[in-house]
C-alpha cells in the first residue's frame, strides 16, 4: 500500500466521508475511470486556452475602474453647476468641436459630476466605432473626443477585443469559443471527481488539507478552489457561449424557438411621418410594387422636449437618446445595468413627442431576462464593483487551477527518469467497461451536446482520433518489443496514482 493510500484510510477519531456507492457495474466505479481520463486530457490540452481566457478576462474585469482613471478628464467635470444647459446647446458645442461628424446619439451623464456624451458617426472610423465628444453639461465646454465602441472607451474596447479574439478577427474568436465550450465540461467533471474521493474529514471537501504535503497538498488546493468556483465557471461558460460564433447561433435559434427572443420597440414613423410632414406619398408604391420609404420628418420638437416626454413616460434612469433618422423617430432607452436594472424604452414621434411604441423590462420573456442578466454578469455590470471583483477572483481561480493541474501532472511522473517523463493518464478502455444502459445514453447526450456546441464536438472527435492513433502505435510497439508490462499491471499502478489525485486541470 502506497503512502497516499495509507493517508486515505479513515481513523477512528475522524470518520471518513465515503465515496458514492456503486450500484453494480454501472455505478460510480464504472463511470469514474472515464471521467478521470476525460478530465485529464481535457485539462491537459484545453488548459492553455482557459489560462489565456482567464488572463485576458482578468484584464477586462479591471478595465471598468481603469478607464475611470485614464479618462477622468473626459468623463468628469471640474465643478458641478447649479443648472445643466439644454441638450441642444451641448450638441451645438460638440458639432463645433467636431464639424465633420454627424450626431446620432446623446447620452446624459449618470450623475451630477459626469459629462454628457455626444455620439457621432464620422469618416475614417472602423465598423462599430463612433466618435464621442464629452461635453460639460454646465458650461458646454468640450472636455475631449475619443473613438469608442458602444459605451467602451479605447482602453476597455481594446481589452474587450483582446479577450474575445486576441485582435485576430473571426479566426481569433475560435480560441474563446473553444475555451467556453470546454470550461463547463472540465469544471463539472472535476466537481464529480472531487466529491467522489474518499477523505478522512468532511471539512476536507470544502477546505484545503494543510497537513498534506507534496502532490496531495496541491490536489487539496486544486479540488477545494475548484469546488468554490464551479458555479461561477459554469455561468461564465454558458454566458460566454451566448455570443460565440457557432454555439451562439444555435443558442439564439433555441431561444427564439422557445419564445425567449429579446423584444424591441418599433420607431418606424409610417403614416405618422406623413402626418408630421407631407402625406403626398401615403399609400403610393414604387412601380415594382415596393412600398415607398417613409420620408424624413420635417418637424422636430427637439431633443430636450423629447427627453422630457420620455421621462414623463417613465424612462428616467441613465438614459440614452438616439436621434431621429430617415423614417424613424426618437428612441430613448434606459441602460442602468446594476441591480435593480432599468431597461425601459420608448419611441417618440419627433413632430409632437407622441409615444409610438414602448417596452418595459418587466414585459421581457423570462429567457430574455435571464440572457440579459447573464451577459451583464459576464461583463461585470449587474452588481457593480462587487461583480468586477468576483470576475477577477474567478479569473485568478482558473489561472491557479491550471497551474495546480499541470503541477500535479509533473509531480506524478515516474521516479526513475524525472527529468524527461510526466504523469500517466487513466488507462484506455474505460468506456468499454460501461454497461450498455449507461454507454448508449451517454453517447447520445455527448453527440447532441457536440452538435449543439460545435467546437466542443469537433475537438472531442479530434481528441478521440489522436487517442486511438496513439493506442494503435503503442500496441504495435508493445507487440514488437514483447510483453514487458501487462495492461493489468499498468492499470493497477495507475489506479493507485489516480486514487491519490490524478488529473490535470
Residue pairs with C-beta under 8 A, 6 or more apart in sequence:
2 496
2 500
4 215
4 216
4 496
4 499
4 500
4 501
5 496
5 499
5 500
7 200
7 212
7 216
7 500
8 198
8 199
8 200
8 499
8 500
10 16
10 198
10 200
11 200
14 200
14 201
16 198
16 199
16 200
16 201
17 198
17 199
17 201
17 202
17 205
18 198
19 28
19 196
19 197
19 198
20 27
20 28
20 195
20 196
21 27
21 28
22 28
22 29
22 30
24 435
25 433
25 435
26 434
26 435
26 437
26 438
28 196
30 433
30 434
30 435
30 438
31 434
31 438
32 193
32 196
33 426
33 427
33 430
33 433
33 495
34 426
34 430
34 431
34 434
35 189
35 192
35 193
36 193
36 425
36 426
36 430
36 498
36 502
36 503
37 425
37 426
37 427
37 428
37 430
38 185
38 189
39 186
39 189
39 190
39 193
39 503
39 504
40 409
40 425
40 426
40 502
40 503
40 504
41 425
41 463
41 467
41 504
42 182
42 185
42 186
42 189
42 463
42 504
42 505
43 186
43 190
43 402
43 405
43 503
43 504
43 505
44 405
44 406
44 409
44 504
44 505
45 463
46 178
46 179
46 182
46 186
46 459
46 505
47 402
47 405
47 406
47 504
47 505
48 402
49 175
49 178
49 179
49 182
50 179
50 182
50 183
50 186
50 398
50 402
50 505
51 398
51 399
51 402
52 166
52 175
52 179
53 163
53 175
53 176
53 179
53 180
53 183
53 398
54 394
54 395
54 396
54 398
54 399
54 402
55 395
55 399
56 159
56 162
56 163
56 166
57 163
57 236
57 391
57 394
57 395
58 391
58 392
58 395
58 396
58 399
59 159
59 162
59 163
60 156
60 159
60 160
60 162
60 163
60 380
61 380
61 388
61 391
61 392
61 395
62 388
62 392
63 155
63 156
63 159
63 160
64 156
64 380
64 381
64 385
64 388
65 385
65 388
66 155
66 156
67 75
67 152
67 153
67 155
67 156
68 75
70 153
70 155
71 144
71 146
71 153
71 155
73 143
73 144
74 115
74 134
74 143
74 144
74 146
74 153
75 114
75 115
75 134
76 113
76 114
76 115
77 113
77 114
77 115
77 136
77 137
77 138
77 139
77 143
78 136
79 138
80 112
80 113
80 138
81 137
81 138
81 139
82 138
83 138
84 137
84 138
85 137
85 138
85 139
85 140
86 304
87 106
87 108
87 116
87 303
87 304
87 307
87 321
88 302
88 303
88 304
89 140
90 106
90 116
90 118
90 135
90 137
90 140
91 103
91 106
91 118
91 303
92 140
93 135
93 140
93 141
93 142
94 101
94 103
94 118
94 120
94 133
94 135
94 142
95 101
95 103
96 142
97 133
97 142
97 145
98 120
98 122
98 131
98 133
98 145
100 122
100 123
101 120
101 121
101 122
101 131
101 133
102 120
102 121
102 122
103 118
103 119
103 120
103 323
104 119
104 120
104 121
104 130
104 322
104 323
104 325
105 117
105 118
105 119
105 320
105 321
105 322
105 323
106 116
106 117
106 118
106 119
106 303
106 320
106 321
106 323
107 116
107 117
107 118
107 119
107 151
107 319
107 320
107 321
108 116
108 137
108 307
108 319
108 321
109 115
109 116
109 117
109 137
110 318
110 336
115 134
115 135
115 136
115 137
115 143
116 134
116 135
116 136
116 137
117 132
117 133
117 134
117 135
118 132
118 133
118 134
118 135
119 130
119 131
119 132
119 148
120 130
120 131
120 132
120 133
121 130
121 131
122 130
122 131
125 131
125 147
128 149
128 150
129 147
129 148
129 149
130 147
130 148
130 149
131 145
131 146
131 147
131 148
132 145
132 146
132 147
132 148
132 153
133 142
133 144
133 145
134 142
134 143
134 144
134 145
134 146
135 141
135 142
135 143
136 142
136 143
146 153
146 154
147 154
148 154
148 157
149 157
149 160
150 157
151 335
152 160
158 167
161 167
163 176
164 172
164 173
164 176
165 171
165 172
165 173
165 175
165 176
166 172
166 175
168 175
170 245
173 244
173 245
174 245
174 455
176 240
176 244
177 240
177 241
177 244
177 245
177 246
177 247
177 248
177 455
178 455
178 456
178 459
179 240
180 236
180 237
180 240
180 241
180 244
180 247
181 237
181 241
181 244
181 247
181 453
181 455
181 456
181 459
182 456
182 459
183 233
183 234
183 236
183 237
183 240
184 233
184 234
184 237
184 238
185 456
186 505
187 226
187 229
187 230
187 233
187 234
187 237
188 230
188 234
190 223
190 226
190 230
190 503
190 505
191 226
191 227
191 230
193 503
194 205
194 223
194 224
194 226
194 227
195 205
195 227
197 223
198 499
199 205
204 220
204 224
205 224
205 227
206 224
206 227
206 228
207 224
208 217
208 220
208 221
208 224
208 225
209 216
209 217
209 220
210 217
212 219
212 220
214 411
215 407
215 408
215 411
215 412
215 500
215 501
216 500
216 501
218 404
218 407
218 408
218 411
218 501
219 404
219 408
219 500
219 501
219 503
221 400
221 404
222 401
222 404
222 405
222 408
222 503
225 397
225 400
225 401
225 404
226 397
226 401
228 397
229 394
229 397
229 398
229 401
232 390
232 394
232 397
233 394
233 397
233 398
235 374
235 377
235 378
236 378
236 394
238 374
239 374
239 375
239 377
239 378
240 378
241 247
241 248
241 251
241 453
242 248
242 251
242 252
242 371
242 374
242 375
243 375
246 453
246 454
246 455
247 452
247 453
247 454
247 455
247 456
250 452
250 453
250 454
255 261
255 367
255 368
255 371
258 367
259 365
259 367
260 365
260 366
260 367
260 368
260 370
260 371
261 365
261 368
262 364
262 368
262 371
262 372
263 359
263 363
263 364
263 365
263 368
264 359
265 331
265 345
265 346
265 347
265 356
265 357
265 358
265 359
266 347
266 356
266 357
267 322
267 328
267 329
267 330
267 331
267 347
267 356
267 357
268 294
268 327
268 328
268 356
269 276
269 294
269 297
269 327
269 328
269 329
269 349
269 356
270 294
271 279
271 282
272 329
272 349
272 351
272 354
272 356
273 294
273 295
273 296
273 297
273 327
274 280
274 281
274 282
274 294
274 295
275 351
276 297
276 298
276 299
276 349
276 350
276 351
276 352
277 295
277 296
277 297
277 298
277 299
277 351
278 295
278 298
281 292
281 295
284 292
285 291
285 292
286 292
293 326
293 327
294 326
294 327
295 326
295 327
296 324
296 325
296 326
296 327
297 324
297 329
297 349
297 350
297 351
299 350
299 351
299 352
300 324
300 350
300 351
301 309
301 350
301 351
301 352
301 353
303 321
303 323
303 330
305 353
306 321
306 330
306 332
306 348
306 350
306 353
307 319
307 321
307 332
308 353
309 346
309 348
309 353
309 355
310 316
310 319
310 321
310 330
310 332
310 346
310 348
311 319
313 346
313 355
313 358
314 344
315 332
315 333
315 334
315 344
315 345
315 346
316 334
316 342
317 334
317 336
317 342
318 334
318 335
318 336
318 342
319 332
319 333
319 334
319 335
320 332
320 333
320 334
320 335
321 330
321 331
321 332
322 330
322 331
322 332
322 333
323 330
324 330
324 350
328 347
329 347
329 348
329 349
329 350
329 356
330 347
330 348
330 350
331 345
331 346
331 347
331 348
332 345
332 346
332 348
333 343
333 344
333 345
333 346
334 342
334 343
334 344
334 345
335 342
335 343
336 342
336 343
337 376
337 381
337 382
338 381
338 382
338 383
338 384
339 382
339 383
341 361
341 372
341 373
341 376
341 382
342 361
343 361
343 364
343 372
344 358
344 359
344 360
344 361
345 358
345 359
346 355
346 356
346 357
346 358
346 359
347 355
347 356
347 357
347 358
348 354
348 355
348 356
349 355
349 356
361 369
361 372
364 372
373 382
376 382
377 383
377 387
378 391
380 387
380 388
380 391
381 387
383 390
401 505
402 505
405 503
405 504
405 505
406 504
406 505
408 423
408 501
408 502
408 503
408 504
409 422
409 423
409 504
410 422
410 423
411 423
412 422
412 423
412 424
412 497
412 501
412 502
413 421
413 422
413 423
414 421
423 497
423 502
424 490
424 494
424 497
425 494
425 502
426 494
426 498
426 502
427 487
427 490
427 491
427 494
428 467
428 471
431 439
434 442
446 460
447 457
449 456
449 457
450 456
450 457
450 458
450 460
450 461
451 457
478 484
494 502
